[in-house]
Every structure is written in C-alpha cells, then in structure tokens.
C-alpha cells in the first residue's frame, strides 16, 4: 500500500462504519464494512481504514494511490446535491434517491460495491 494510507489512521467509528469525503481527494472508509467488486468477490482492504479512489486515475483501484494530486482532481468534500429552498422533506428524499451514494453511516457490517 502507498504512504497515502498512513495519512488516514485506523480510528474507531463513533456509530459504526463511516465514509468521509475528503476535499479534492478520496473517500475514507472507516469501520466494519466489506468491499465487493462487480462480480461479487470480496476485496480484502488489509486494514480497518481505507481510502477509495474518486478521481478514476489510481493504479490501485478501488483504492486511492494519490493520483488525484497529480491530475488536479477537484471535489468539494461536501454534499453537493441541490436542496429544495423550502426544505420540503418529501422532495428532499426524492432527490436523494435519484443521486449517487455519497456517504454512509450505520450499524453492523456494510457492503460497498464497485461498478
């Protein structure tokens, strides 16, 4: 694994597994979860905290190798989905269903599938 993983130490999650979006960088997955490829085969991350590539340039996919720095990858590190101006919960839920997954927190084992 690359030195990049040393920047994201294994931290015990507060409420189960979590995914943290890093500005202009990877998704950091902490806690008990499984990473599964498109064929359903489990990928052993080798540790409890891993960095998943968001830029698409990593030679270690699905893991981050730091290529986002050299390629100038940009991402806010925040939830960029549009929010309804009135805060309507039903409309907000419909928008969330239509958007790709950006963060997960929960209890028990989680599965992350590579497409």
C-alpha positions in Angstrom: 0.0 0.0 0.0 1.1 3.6 -0.5 2.2 6.1 2.1 -1.1 7.8 1.5 -2.8 5.3 3.7 -0.6 6.4 6.6 -2.3 9.8 6.5 -5.6 8.1 7.4 -5.1 6.1 10.6 -7.5 3.5 11.8 -9.9 5.3 14.1 -12.7 3.6 15.9 -16.0 4.8 14.4 -18.4 6.6 16.8 -21.6 4.9 15.5 -20.5 2.1 13.2 -18.9 2.3 9.8 -18.5 5.7 8.1 -17.4 7.2 4.8 -15.7 10.6 4.9 -15.4 12.8 1.7 -12.0 14.5 1.6 -11.8 17.7 -0.4 -10.1 17.1 -3.7 -9.3 13.6 -2.6 -10.5 10.1 -1.8 -13.4 8.6 0.2 -12.1 7.4 3.6 -13.9 4.4 4.8 -13.6 3.6 8.5 -15.1 0.7 10.4 -16.5 -2.8 9.8 -17.5 -3.0 6.1 -17.0 -5.3 3.1 -15.7 -4.1 -0.3 -17.1 -6.2 -3.1 -16.3 -6.0 -6.8 -18.8 -6.1 -9.7 -18.6 -9.9 -9.8 -19.4 -10.2 -6.1 -15.9 -11.2 -5.0 -14.8 -9.6 -1.7 -11.8 -7.4 -1.8 -9.6 -7.5 1.3 -8.6 -4.0 2.2 -5.9 -5.1 4.5 -6.9 -2.7 7.3 -9.9 -1.1 9.0 -9.5 2.3 7.4 -9.1 2.6 3.6 -9.0 5.4 1.0 -11.2 4.7 -2.0 -10.3 6.4 -5.3 -12.8 9.1 -6.6 -10.7 10.5 -9.4 -10.5 7.4 -11.5 -6.8 7.6 -12.0 -5.5 5.2 -9.3 -3.4 2.3 -10.3 -4.7 0.5 -7.2 -8.4 0.8 -7.9 -10.7 0.7 -6.0 -8.1 2.1 -3.6 -6.5 5.6 -3.8 -2.8 5.8 -4.7 -2.6 9.6 -4.5 -3.0 10.2 -8.3 -5.7 12.8 -7.6 -2.9 15.2 -6.7 -1.1 15.0 -10.0 -4.2 15.0 -12.1 -5.7 18.1 -10.4 -8.9 16.3 -9.3 -11.4 18.6 -7.7 -14.3 17.7 -5.5 -15.8 19.8 -2.7 -15.8 17.2 0.1 -19.4 18.2 0.8 -22.8 17.0 -0.2 -23.3 18.9 -3.5 -26.9 17.7 -4.2 -29.3 20.5 -4.7 -31.5 21.3 -1.7 -35.1 22.5 -2.1 -35.4 26.1 -0.9 -38.3 25.4 1.5 -36.7 22.3 3.0 -39.6 20.0 1.9 -38.7 16.6 3.4 -40.5 14.6 0.7 -38.9 16.4 -2.2 -35.5 16.2 -0.5 -36.0 12.4 -0.1 -36.9 12.0 -3.7 -33.8 13.9 -4.8 -31.6 11.7 -2.5 -33.0 8.6 -4.1 -32.1 10.0 -7.6 -28.5 10.8 -6.6 -25.5 8.5 -6.3 -24.4 7.4 -2.9 -22.0 10.0 -1.3 -21.8 9.0 2.3 -23.0 6.1 4.5 -23.1 5.7 8.2 -24.9 2.9 10.0 -24.6 0.0 12.4 -23.4 -3.5 11.5 -21.4 -4.7 8.5 -21.8 -2.6 5.4 -21.1 -3.6 1.8 -19.6 -1.2 -0.8 -19.9 -2.4 -4.4 -17.6 -1.4 -7.2 -19.4 -0.7 -10.5 
